[in-house]
Amino acid sequence: MKVVVVGAGALGLCTARELTNLGVSDVTVIDRGSVAGASSGLSVGIIETQYLDPLAIEIRVLAMNIFAGLERDHGLKITRNGYLRPARTEADLTAYERSVELQHELGVHDAKVLTPDEIKALVPDMKTDDFPGALFGPSDGYIDGHLYCSILAEGLDVRAGTRLLGYEANRLETSKGTLEADLVVNAAGGWAGRVGELLGAPVPILPQRHMALVAHLPRALEYVMPSVMDYIPATGDYGLYFRHESPEHLIAGLHTEEAIHDLVDPDDFTRSDQQDYMERVAERFAHRLPGLADARLGNVWAGLYPISPDGLPTVGFGAPGVFTVAGAGGSGLQQSPALGRLAAEWIVYGEPRSVAGASALSPRTSGGSPPPAPPRP
C-alpha cells in the first residue's frame, strides 16, 4: 500500500511514523512548507492529561505514554513543571474528582485535586480566593514543537516545499510532480478544509488565529511556575493560561476550544490587533497574578487553531481512499501521538484499537453521527 500524508506537522508525522511501525513501508509525507512550519512549530507546547471528558482523558493518557517513550529513547526534552486547572464551582470539583479516578485507572497515579491552601502554596503569586480547588497533574509539562517534529521525521520520506494541486484516480498532482497513492491522509492542519475539497473528502475546519506572548517578570521566581489553565471547557469563553519558560519569563495567552473566535484565511492572517491582544492579556494577567502585575508583555506571535465545529478532532475515512486526521484545535500537539496511532490502526486494521470509543471521532454528518467507514484500501 502506498500512502501519501499531506502535512508535515505533528499530526501528519505521527500518523506516518505509526503507519511505518505497523509495517506500511511506502509512506511519503508532503508539505507546502517545512517540517513543523505552521501550528506545530508555533505551539506553546503544553502536554497534559487534566481533562474532564473520558475520551479526551484517554487520548491524552495514551499520548503522554508515547511522549515518555520519545523522551526515553529519542532525546525529546519534556519540562515537567506540572499542569493546574483551577475550579470555579463545586460542580467543577466533582467533575475533577471523576477525572482523577479515571486517570488513576489509566495509570496516571499522581493526578489529584488540590485544596485552596495547596494551590496557594504551589503558586504563591496567584490570586486563589475564588478557587474552591484545582485539578493538578505534577508529571505534566511542555515540549518544543520543532524538536518534537524533527524527532518524528527521522527516517521518514518527507518532501518539503511540495504543494498539493489536485487529486484524481489515486494520483496526486503536486508542485513537484505526480505521486501515486492507494491512500491519502489529510493532516493539513489549518489548511485541512482546502485539502479535503481537493481530495473530494470535505472536512469542516474553522481556522482561528490565536496569539501568545512572553511575560518578562519584574523579578526572578524562586519556584517553577506550573502551566496554569484558567479555562473550563465548554463554557463559551476564553481563559488565561501561562506557563514557566525561565525564572524571569512566562509564556501566556488566551485559550478556548470552542468556535467563538473570528475565522481567518490560513494563507493571509496578521498581527493587526497585537496591541489590543496584549491589553486583554494584561488585564487578566494582573488580576490573576497580582504579585507579578508589573510584568512587561511582548514578543507576540500568532498561529492557527484548526477547530472543528463540535470541538472534537476528526479521525477517520472521509471518502474511499482518503483518511482525515485534523481539527484538533489548540491541543493538536498534545493529542498528536495518540491521534496518529489511532489513525494508523484504523488504516491498517480497519478500526481504532488503542482507545475505546475513538470511532466517535470519525467524520461527522450534519446530524452529528459518524457515517459508515468506507472499505479499507
C-alpha positions in Angstrom: 0.0 0.0 0.0 1.3 3.4 -1.0 0.3 6.2 1.4 0.8 9.9 1.0 0.3 12.1 4.1 -0.4 15.7 3.4 1.0 17.8 6.2 4.4 17.7 8.0 3.1 18.9 11.3 2.7 16.8 14.4 -0.5 15.0 13.3 0.9 14.1 9.9 4.3 13.0 11.1 2.8 10.9 14.0 0.4 9.2 11.5 3.3 8.5 9.1 5.5 7.2 11.9 2.8 4.9 13.3 1.9 3.6 9.8 5.6 2.7 9.4 5.7 1.0 12.8 2.7 -1.1 11.7 4.5 -2.3 8.6 3.4 0.1 5.9 6.7 0.5 4.1 5.7 3.0 1.4 4.8 6.2 3.2 5.5 9.7 1.9 4.8 13.0 3.7 4.4 16.2 1.7 4.1 19.7 2.9 3.8 23.0 1.2 6.2 24.5 3.7 8.6 22.7 6.0 8.5 20.3 9.0 6.7 22.0 11.9 6.4 25.1 9.7 2.9 26.1 10.9 0.9 25.5 14.0 3.1 22.7 15.4 6.2 25.0 15.4 4.2 27.9 16.9 2.6 26.0 19.7 3.4 26.8 23.3 3.9 23.0 23.7 1.9 22.2 26.8 1.2 18.4 27.2 -1.1 17.1 29.9 -4.0 14.8 30.9 -6.2 17.1 33.1 -9.4 16.9 31.1 -13.0 16.1 32.1 -14.4 14.1 29.2 -13.4 10.4 29.4 -12.5 10.1 25.7 -10.4 13.3 25.9 -8.6 11.9 29.0 -7.9 8.5 27.5 -6.5 10.1 24.3 -4.2 12.3 26.3 -3.0 9.5 28.6 -2.0 7.4 25.6 -0.3 10.5 24.1 1.7 11.1 27.4 2.8 7.5 27.4 4.1 7.9 23.8 5.8 11.2 24.7 7.5 9.4 27.6 8.9 6.8 25.2 10.2 9.5 22.9 11.8 11.2 25.9 13.4 7.9 27.0 14.6 6.6 23.6 14.9 9.6 21.3 16.0 12.6 23.4 12.7 14.5 23.5 13.0 17.1 26.3 10.0 17.3 28.5 10.0 20.1 31.1 7.7 18.6 33.8 6.5 21.7 35.6 3.0 20.3 36.3 -0.4 21.5 35.0 -3.0 23.2 37.1 -6.7 23.6 36.0 -8.5 25.7 38.7 -12.1 25.1 39.6 -14.8 27.8 39.8 -17.7 25.9 41.3 -18.3 22.8 43.5 -19.6 21.1 40.3 -16.2 21.6 38.8 -14.6 19.9 41.8 -17.0 17.0 41.4 -16.0 16.6 37.7 -12.3 16.9 38.7 -12.7 14.1 41.2 -14.2 11.9 38.5 -11.3 12.9 36.2 -8.7 11.9 38.9 -10.5 8.5 39.3 -10.3 7.8 35.6 -6.7 8.9 35.3 -5.7 6.6 38.2 -7.5 3.7 36.5 -5.4 4.5 33.3 -2.1 4.7 35.2 -1.7 8.4 35.9 -1.3 7.9 39.6 -0.2 11.4 40.6 -3.2 13.3 39.3 -5.0 14.9 42.2 -7.4 17.7 43.3 -5.8 20.4 45.3 -7.3 22.5 48.1 -7.2 26.3 48.0 -4.3 26.3 50.5 -2.4 23.8 48.4 -2.9 25.9 45.3 -1.6 29.0 47.1 1.5 27.1 48.3 2.1 25.9 44.7 1.7 29.3 43.1 2.2 32.0 45.8 1.9 34.9 43.3 -1.5 33.8 42.1 -4.9 35.1 43.4 -6.7 32.0 44.6 -9.5 33.1 46.8 -12.1 32.5 44.1 -10.9 28.9 43.5 -12.5 26.2 45.6 -9.9 23.8 44.4 -8.0 22.7 41.3 -7.1 19.7 39.2 -3.4 19.1 39.2 -1.0 16.8 37.2 2.5 17.0 38.7 4.0 15.0 35.8 2.6 17.2 33.0 4.8 19.6 31.2 5.7 21.1 27.9 7.9 20.4 24.9 9.4 22.2 22.0 7.3 21.6 18.9 10.2 21.9 16.5 12.4 19.4 18.3 9.4 17.0 18.7 8.6 17.1 15.0 12.2 16.8 14.0 12.4 13.6 16.0 9.2 12.3 14.4 10.5 13.0 10.9 13.7 10.9 11.4 13.7 8.0 8.9 10.5 9.2 7.1 10.3 10.3 3.5 9.4 13.9 4.0 9.2 16.2 1.0 9.1 19.8 2.0 8.0 22.6 -0.4 5.6 20.3 -2.1 2.1 21.8 -2.6 -0.9 19.6 -3.4 -2.6 20.8 -6.6 -5.1 18.2 -7.4 -6.2 14.5 -7.0 -7.8 12.0 -9.3 -7.8 8.3 -9.6 -5.1 7.6 -6.9 -2.8 10.2 -8.4 -1.8 13.4 -6.6 -0.6 16.3 -8.7 1.8 18.4 -6.7 4.1 21.4 -7.4 6.9 18.9 -7.7 5.4 16.3 -10.0 2.9 13.4 -9.7 2.6 10.9 -6.8 0.7 7.7 -6.9 -1.2 6.7 -3.7 -3.6 3.9 -2.7 -4.5 6.1 0.3 -4.1 9.8 1.0 -4.1 11.1 4.6 -5.3 14.7 5.1 -3.3 16.0 8.1 -3.0 19.6 6.8 -3.9 21.5 10.0 -5.4 24.9 9.2 -5.4 24.0 5.5 -7.2 20.7 6.0 -10.5 22.1 4.8 -9.0 23.2 1.5 -7.1 19.9 1.1 -10.3 18.0 1.8 -12.0 19.8 -1.0 -9.2 18.9 -3.4 -9.4 15.2 -2.3 -13.1 15.0 -2.6 -13.5 14.4 1.2 -14.7 17.7 2.7 -13.9 18.3 6.4 -15.2 21.3 8.3 -12.3 23.2 9.7 -12.6 26.6 11.3 -9.1 28.2 11.2 -8.9 30.6 14.1 -5.9 32.9 14.7 -4.6 32.8 18.2 -1.7 34.6 19.7 0.7 34.0 22.6 3.3 36.3 24.2 6.2 36.4 26.6 5.8 37.9 30.0 9.0 39.5 31.3 8.7 39.3 35.0 9.6 42.1 37.4 11.7 39.6 39.5 13.0 36.1 39.2 10.7 33.4 40.6 12.1 31.2 43.4 9.8 28.4 42.3 8.9 26.8 39.0 5.6 28.1 37.7 3.3 25.2 36.6 1.3 25.5 33.5 -2.0 27.2 34.7 -5.1 27.0 32.6 -7.8 29.3 34.0 -10.4 27.9 31.5 -13.2 25.4 31.9 -14.0 23.5 28.7 -17.4 24.2 27.1 -18.0 27.5 28.9 -18.2 29.6 25.8 -15.4 31.9 26.9 -11.7 32.4 26.8 -9.4 31.7 29.7 -6.0 33.0 30.6 -3.1 30.5 30.6 0.5 30.9 31.5 3.5 28.5 32.0 7.1 28.5 33.0 9.7 29.5 30.4 12.5 30.6 32.8 12.7 32.1 36.3 12.4 35.5 34.6 9.9 34.7 31.9 6.4 33.2 31.4 4.6 32.2 28.2 1.0 33.5 28.4 -2.1 33.8 26.3 -5.9 33.4 26.0 -7.3 29.9 25.2 -10.5 28.4 24.1 -11.5 25.1 22.5 -14.8 26.5 21.1 -15.7 28.1 17.8 -16.1 31.6 19.2 -13.2 33.3 17.5 -13.0 35.2 14.2 -12.0 32.9 11.3 -9.1 33.8 9.1 -7.6 32.8 5.8 -4.7 30.5 6.7 -2.7 32.0 3.8 -3.3 35.6 5.0 -3.5 36.4 8.6 -1.7 39.1 10.5 -1.0 40.5 14.0 -3.0 43.7 13.3 -4.6 43.6 16.8 -1.4 42.9 18.7 -1.8 45.9 21.0 -5.4 45.0 21.8 -4.4 41.4 22.5 -1.6 42.5 24.9 -4.1 44.7 26.7 -6.6 41.9 27.1 -4.0 39.5 28.4 -2.5 42.2 30.7 -5.9 42.8 32.3 -6.4 39.1 33.1 -2.7 38.6 34.0 -2.7 41.4 36.6 -6.0 40.2 38.1 -4.8 36.6 38.4 -1.1 37.2 39.2 -1.2 40.4 41.3 2.2 39.7 42.7 3.6 39.9 39.1 1.3 42.6 37.8 4.3 44.8 36.8 5.4 42.2 34.2 6.3 43.6 30.8 4.4 41.8 28.0 5.7 41.5 24.5 7.2 39.2 21.8 3.8 38.4 20.5 3.4 35.7 17.8 0.3 34.3 16.0 -0.7 30.8 14.9 -3.8 28.8 13.9 -6.2 26.7 15.9 -7.8 24.4 13.3 -11.0 23.8 15.2 -13.9 21.6 14.2 -17.5 22.8 14.7 -18.1 20.4 17.6 -14.7 20.9 19.2 -13.7 17.2 18.6 -10.8 16.2 16.4 -11.7 14.3 13.2 -10.1 10.9 12.7 -11.5 8.5 10.1 -12.2 7.8 6.5 -13.8 10.8 4.7 -14.2 9.0 1.4 -12.8 5.8 -0.2 -9.0 6.2 -0.4 -9.0 9.3 1.8 -8.4 9.4 5.5 -8.6 12.5 7.7 -6.8 13.4 10.9 -7.5 17.0 11.6 -9.4 19.6 13.6 -7.6 19.1 17.0 -7.8 22.9 17.6 -5.4 24.4 20.2 -4.4 21.0 21.6 -3.3 19.2 18.4 0.3 18.9 19.6 -0.6 17.2 22.9 -3.0 14.8 21.2 -0.9 14.1 18.2 0.9 10.9 19.3 -2.5 9.3 20.2 -4.4 10.5 17.2 -1.6 9.4 14.9 -1.7 5.9 16.4 -5.5 5.7 16.2 -5.3 6.8 12.5 -2.7 4.2 11.7 -4.7 1.5 13.4 -7.8 2.5 11.6 -6.0 2.3 8.2 -4.2 -0.9 8.8 -6.7 -2.9 11.0 -10.0 -1.3 9.9 -10.7 0.0 13.4 -9.0 2.1 16.1 -7.8 -0.2 18.9 -5.8 1.8 21.5 -8.7 4.0 22.8 -12.2 2.7 23.4 -14.8 4.9 21.8 -12.4 6.5 19.3 -14.8 5.7 16.5 -16.8 8.8 17.7 -14.1 10.9 16.1 -15.0 9.6 12.6 -16.1 12.4 10.2 -19.4 13.5 11.5 -22.5 14.1 9.4 -24.7 17.2 9.9 -26.8 15.2 12.3 -23.8 14.5 14.5 -23.4 10.8 13.9 -20.5 9.3 12.0 -21.1 7.9 8.5 -20.2 4.3 7.7 -16.5 3.8 7.2 -15.5 3.2 3.6 -13.7 -0.1 2.9 -10.1 -0.3 3.7 -7.8 0.1 0.7 
